[in-house]
Amino acid sequence: MRTDPLSFLSAELDTLRQQGLYRSLRVLEDRQQATSVFDGRKVVNLSSNNYLGLTTHPKLIAAASKAIEQYGVGSGSVRTIAGTMAIHMELERRLAAFKKTEAVVVFQSGFAANAGTVSAILTKDDVIVSDALNHASIIDGCRLSKAAIRVFPHKDVDAARKILQELPAGQRKLLITDGVFSMDGDLGPLPALCALAEEFGCIMMVDDAHASGVFGANGRGTIDHFAMHGRVDIQVGTLSKAVGALGGYVAGSRALIDFLYHRARPFLFSTSHPPSVAATCIAALDILEQEPGIIDRLWDNTRFFKAGLQRLGFNTGMSESPITPVIAGEGTRAMRLSDRLFEEGVFAQGIAFPTVARDKARVRTIVTATHTRDELQFALEKFEKVGRELGLI
Ligand SMILES: Cc1ncc(COP(=O)(O)O)c(C=O)c1O
C-alpha cells in the first residue's frame, strides 16, 4: 500500500492544535461590511481591510456590473499577450495622476506587485536594506531577487545607516519600508529614510498598501502625508484594501514601469484582472477624489475607538493608523481573547507567531468609515467585559 508522503504535515498540524494555535477559517456568509454574518453569527466586524466600506458601495457595484455587461467577465490572457484591455490602461493612467507619478503598472494583487517588482529590478550582485517588520511579499521578493538582504531593527534609521556605511559605494542598493506596518499600525519613518537613501544613493521603495485611501490628501498615501513626492522611486499600493476590490500597483517613472512591463514575472506570466475589477477601481478613485469626507469619517471612528481601548487600559502598541492591535502576550491568550469576543458578537482576528513575535500575540482591530458609533460602543463594551475576564485590564 502507498504510504502518504505528506503525513508530516498532519504531524505539524497536530503540534499547532496542541499549542492552541490551529485556526479554522472564519466564513463570511454575507457582504463584507461593518456588521456581517461570519460562521452563522452576526458580529461587529473589526477584521477587514475595507477601510472606507467600498466593497459594497453602490457606485462601485454599478461600475462593475456595467463593465461585465460591456466587456464580459474575464480578460482571457496575460497583459503581454492579449490581456491588456483599454480599461486596464485607463486605470493605470488614473492611478498615475492620483499618485502624481509619471506612470503606473497594475498587478493582480499587492503581493504580486511587491514580490514581482523587487525580484525584477535587483540581482545577486545588489543589496536590499529592509525593515525587520516589512510585509511578507517584500521578503519573498527580496529572496527571489537573490540579492543580499540586510535587515535593520524596526524603524531604526541609525541601524540602517550603519548597514549602508559598511557597503561599497558602487554597489546597487534598495532601501525598503512599509508605509504603514500591517500588524502594528505604525508608520515607516519616511522623511529620515528618504534622506538616508539620497545620502547613500539608494533606490527608495515604500509599500503603501495600508496607507492608500487612508493617509494623505484624498488618500494618496504616506508619501503625500509626509510630503515626500519626488523622493520615493518606487511606490506600491493596493486596490484590495481601502479601494475595496482587488489588485496592487507600482507607481514611479515611465522607465521603471516600462521595465516592469518587460520583466516583472507576475505581469508576464499571470492573467490580468477581469475588466470589472478595473472598472470598480476607477469608480473608487472617483470617490476618493470627489468625496474625501469618507476618509474623515474613517479617522473620526479611528480616534473614537482607539481612545476607547486606551481608556480601558489595553496595550495598543504604537499604532498611528486605523489598525489598532490589542496586545495580549502569548498566542493562546490572544486566540482566547479573539474567540471570546466572537462569542460576544465582535470579530477581531487573533494573530500569533510567526506573523508576529511569540510574546506579542494580539487581536488586530480595524475600524471602517461605515461603522456607526453604536457598533463601536458595543465593541468597546465587549472588549471591556472579555478583557477583565482574561485579566488583560
Ligand atoms: C503591507 C502589505 N503589503 C502588501 C500586501 C498585499 O496586498 P494584497 O492583499 O493586495 O495582495 C498586504 C496585504 O496583506 C500588506 O499588508
PDBQT file of the ligand as one rigid body, heavy atoms in Angstrom, charges set to zero:
ROOT
HETATM    1  C1  LIG A 401       1.876  45.830   3.963  1.00  0.00    +0.000 C 
HETATM    2  C2  LIG A 401       1.215  44.984   2.936  1.00  0.00    +0.000 A 
HETATM    3  N1  LIG A 401       1.728  44.937   1.704  1.00  0.00    +0.000 NA
HETATM    4  C3  LIG A 401       1.161  44.195   0.735  1.00  0.00    +0.000 A 
HETATM    5  C4  LIG A 401       0.033  43.452   0.985  1.00  0.00    +0.000 A 
HETATM    6  C5  LIG A 401      -0.545  42.611  -0.103  1.00  0.00    +0.000 C 
HETATM    7  O1  LIG A 401      -1.645  43.236  -0.676  1.00  0.00    +0.000 OA
HETATM    8  P1  LIG A 401      -2.776  42.379  -1.405  1.00  0.00    +0.000 P 
HETATM    9  O2  LIG A 401      -3.711  41.893  -0.355  1.00  0.00    +0.000 OA
HETATM   10  O3  LIG A 401      -3.384  43.335  -2.378  1.00  0.00    +0.000 OA
HETATM   11  O4  LIG A 401      -2.084  41.244  -2.078  1.00  0.00    +0.000 OA
HETATM   12  C6  LIG A 401      -0.545  43.470   2.238  1.00  0.00    +0.000 A 
HETATM   13  C7  LIG A 401      -1.773  42.685   2.497  1.00  0.00    +0.000 C 
HETATM   14  O5  LIG A 401      -1.892  41.915   3.373  1.00  0.00    +0.000 OA
HETATM   15  C8  LIG A 401       0.063  44.242   3.252  1.00  0.00    +0.000 A 
HETATM   16  O6  LIG A 401      -0.445  44.265   4.485  1.00  0.00    +0.000 OA
ENDROOT
TORSDOF 0
